[in-house]
Amino acid sequence: MDHSELTLTMIEQAAERIAPYLLHTPLLPSRELSELLATRVSLKFELFQETRSFKPRGAFNRLLSLSEAERAGGLVAVSGGNHGKAVAFAAQRLGLRARVIMFQTSAPSAIAACRAYGAEVELLPTPAEGFARARELERGGLTFVHPFDDLEVIAGQGTLGLEILAAAPDVTDLIASIGGGGMIGGVAAAIHAHKPDVRIWGVETEGADAMRQALAAGRVVTLAAITSLATTLGAPAVSERTLDLARRHIEEVVVVSDREAVVDLLELLNQVKVLVEPAAACTLSAARRLHGRFGPDRHLVIILCGASMTLDELEGFRARVGV
């Protein structure tokens, strides 16, 4: 399939298709972060979606696009947490059967949530084994809902970009996390279709930097292991499709440490009064790194993409990085 097939029309159609099932999440100014970063900052609170991440956008768009035969055959997804919860939730709402393959490093709260939504959960040691198992089940008749290498999933995530433009038409810069690259690719395509001068900044954490490595190498690179505690960013590799979108739309990919992400998780909790996961908090870490690239005449939008967190998990993260 042609990597350039993602279009604004596809994203607009996705927005109409998924509207009955999704929240239109708020985009609000942040005085505290504006003062911290010396630029105008607004936050897109995507953590308020059901399942506490942006992922239901892509999941619903993909599932609502299935044929009757595909729906009847059941679904399989591979996920470190958020995509699996989204597929399980969407399947429950649409009356479909879902199996979610997760990893032994996945957060217990995410595993429990998938089961609570009615999905069958299978745990495997690594993402590579998870994707191999999903392809095996696909050959057996299940429909594989890929977390990012799927045009309908990317178009669904891109609806987030349309919402940002509607709420902040003067946006000049946007920071978004990168796992497999589907969300930032869809969001960037939606925004650049209307405002090509908006700078799109991506962020990954050390040990989960598949996109940064792929851009540097000029090809898809498979990580030997995911070592970051931001497991929801833990795609072992991006895809040719998402790499192509990144080349065309992303200004720069910033890679931050786990410690920075946890420090800024606590900063967001203290200043903004929301508890996000490290995969979302790292956007603030990237904004700090990019501090000199903004100014009082810019309007920076930061996507808070997820909040798959418990207090016990937070304490574990703090102990691991020493904050």
N, C-alpha and C positions, 0 to 999 in steps of 0.2 A: 504494500500500500504506500502511496506517495506520502512522504513526510509532510508535505506542504498542504495537505488536504484540510487541515483545521481552518475553518472560516468563521468570520463574525456571524454569519447566518446560522451556522451550527450552534454557536454559543447562545444566540438569541432564542433559537428554537428550544434549546435545553432549558433556558430560564423559564419559558412558558410551560414546558412539560413538567418540570419538577416543582413549580410554584405551590401546588396544593400540599406538598409534603415537607417543605422546608420553612425555616424561619428566615425573615429578612433581618439579619443581625445588625445591631447599631454600629455606627461609626461616629466616634465622639472625640472632641479635642481633649488633650491632656496638658493642663497647665504645668504640672510637675515635670513631665518629660520635655516640654518645650523649654522650660528654664534650664534643665539639665543639659540639653543638646544645643541650646542657643539657636533654635529654629522652630517653626510652627509644626507641632506634631499632633496627628490624630491617630487613634487606635481603632482598628476594625475588630470587633469582639466576636470573632467566629467561634470561639470556645463556647458560646451560648447555644449552638446548634444541639439538637438531640444527638447523643453519643459524645458530645463535648469536643467535636472537631468539625472541620470543613468537609470531611470525607463523604457524608451522605449526599452531597451535591452530585459527585461523580457516580456514586453507587445507584442512586435513583435514576439518573439519566440512562445509565447502562441497562438497568433492569427493565425500565419502562420501554426500552427500545428492542427488547427481546421478542422473538416470535413465540407463538403459543407452544410450539414443540420444545423450544429451548426452556421456556418457563416450566413446562411439565417435567422436563428431565432433571431439574435441580441444578444447584449452583455450587461452585467451589471457589474459595478465595484464599490467598496467602497474605499474611499480615503480621507485623510486629505488634499490632494493637488497633490503631484507629480505623484502618480500612476494613479489617475484619468486623469490628463493631458496626461500621456503616452498612456493610453488606448484610449482616445478620439483622439489623434493624429494618433495612429496606425490604428484605425478604419477608420478614414478619408482617410488615404493613401490607405487602402485596400478596400474601398467602403462598409464598414459595418456600421450598426446602433449601437449606444452605448448610454447607460444610466449610468450616474455617480452619485452615492449617496455620498454626501459630508455633512459636519457638519456646524452648525451655527458658530463654531469657525474657520472655514477654511478661509484662506486669501481671501479677495475679488478679488485679482488679479488672484488667482488660479481658482476660480469659473468662472471668466470672460474668462480665457484661455480655460477652458473645453468647454464653450459655443461657443467660437470662432472656436474651432476645429469641431464643429457641434454636440456635444453630448447634450443630454437632461440631465439637472442637477436637482437633488432632494435634498433638504437640510433637515437634521434631527438633533435633539439636540445632540445625543451622538453616538460614534462608535458602541456601543452595539446595538442600534436601527438601525443603518445603516446596520450592518451585518445581522440582523434579516430580514430587508426589502429586502436585496439582495437575501437571501435564499427563501423568498416568491416569488420574481420575477423569480428566477431560477425554482421553481416548476411550474411557469406559462409559461416556455418555453425559457427564456433567458439563455445564457451561462454565468456563473459566472466566472469572471477572478479575482482570489484571488490575493491580493497584495504580498503575500509571501509564503503561504502554498500550493505551486504548483510546481511540479518538473520542468515543462517547463519554468515557470517564474524564478525559481532559476538557472536553467542552462543558461538562457539568461543573468541573472546578472553575472553569473560566467565567461562570456566572457571577462568581465573587468579584471579578474585575468590573463587571457591569454595575454591580451594587456600589462599588467604591466610586466609580465615575459619577453615578447619580447623586451620591451624598457629598462628594468632594470634587466638583468639576475643575477646581483649580489645583489639583494635586500635581506636584512636580517630581516627586520621588516616592518610591515604594520599596519597602523591604519585606521579603517573604522567605520562609524556610524552604529548603530543598531536601526531599527524600529521594524519590525517583525522578522528580522534575515535572510531574504532571500538573500540579497546582500552579507553580510559578509560570510554567509554559502557557497554560490556559489563561491565567490572569493577565499575563503580559500581552498575549495576542489580543485579548479583548480591549485592553487599555490602549495599546498602540494602534489599533484600528481606528480609534477616535482621536488619540493624542500621541502621535509618534515621538514627541520630544520628552515624554515622561521617562525618567531614568529608573530602571528596574534593577534592584540590588538583591542578590541571593545570598543566603547564609547556610553553611553547614558546620558541623562540629568535627573536631579532630577524631579520627577513627570511624567517621561516617561521611567521608568527603568524596563520594563517587563522582559527582559532577565536576568538582574542581579538578580532579585527576583526569577525567575524560577531556575536559577543555584543554588542559595542558598537553595531553598526549595527542589530541586531535582524533581520538577514537574512543569507543566505549572501553572502560577499564573495569575489570571485576576485582573487588577488594578481597583480599585473602580472608579477612574476618572483620566483623563490626565490633570495635572495641569501645565506642562511645557509650556513655550511659543514656544518651538520647536515642533509645532504641527505635522510636517511631520515625527516625530519620534513616533507619538502617537498611536501605536498599543496597544489596551487594553490588549492583551496577545500575546505571541509568540505561535508557534505551536509545537506539539511533534516532527515534522520533523526538524524545525529550532533549537529547543532546542538540539536535538541529534547532529546536525552538530556543534553547539557551543561547546558541551561537547568534541567532538573529535578534534576540530580544533583551538579553541580560547584559547590563553594564559591567558587572564584576561579581564574582563569587567570593565572599569573605568567609574564612574558616576560623572559628573561635574554639577555645578550649572548653571542656566540660566544666571546669571551675568557673569560667566567665559566665557560662549559661546558668549555673546554679546561683551565683552571686546576683545575676540579674533577675532570676526567678524570685529571689527574696526582695529585690528592689521593686519589682512590679507588685508583689504582695504588700509591701509597706506603703508604696506611693499610690498605686492605682486600686489596691484592695481586691485584686483577683489572683487566684492561685493557678498558674499555668504550668505546663510541662516544660522540661528543658528544651524540647524541640521548638517551642514557641518563644521561650525567654531568650534564646540565642539571637533573636532579631534585635533586641535591645543591645546585646553585646556587639552586634555588627554595627548598629547605629553609633555606638561609642567609638568604634574603630574608624568609622567614616566621618567622624565629627567635623573635620576640616573641609569636607566636601559639601556641606550644607551652609546655610546662612539665614538671616532673618527674612529674606525675601522668598524662601523656599517653603513648600508645604509637604512635609514628609508623612506618609501613611505607613504605619506598621501593622502587619497582620498578626494578630494573636490567634494562631491557627488551631490550638488545641489545649485541653486541660485534663488529660488522662492521668490524674494524680490522686494519691491519697496522702494523708499526713505521715503514715508509716513509710511510704516510698520517699517522701520528701526528706525525712530524717535519714534514711539510707543514703540518699544522694549527698546530703551534707556531710555525713561521715566519710563517704568515699572520696570527696574532693577537699575535705578539711576546712569547711566554712561553717 
